[in-house]
Amino acid sequence: MRSFALPVVALVALAMPASAFAQAASAPGCAVRVEFASYAMGIDRAAFDRVQALLKRDSGVRGVEVQRWGREGETSLCVQLRRPGDARRVFGRVKAALPAKPRGPITVEARGGLRFAAPRAR
């Protein structure tokens, strides 16, 4: 039985999309998650740098884990906070820092069900 389980687990892990695998790997530790995706031309690097700088200056942020998961620079930021109550505030600050029309899709999620995607789906 044990020899059968290992190939099945490996197959399931390989079948998962890269973004789903990255989310499954660290979602429980993220108070706020920011995902920078691509339309086959790389991520919006200016928005990525702006969000990283914002998080670095925020005193409520304990740490930021950078998870690279794509071939074109696709990256997720997993933000750990000092206080759970800061999630809504940090979510709002990150959302406000994003461009209206980013170069690629950007998604911000926070505990409590907060979710924002740019550009917005029509």
Secondary structure, DSSP 8 states (H G I E B T S, - for coil): -HHHHHHHHHHHHHHS-HHHHHHHHHGGG-SEEEEE--SSS---HHHHHHHHHHHHH-TTEEEEEEEE-STT--EEEEEEESSGGGHHHHHHHHHHHS-SS-SS-EEEEETTTEEEEES---
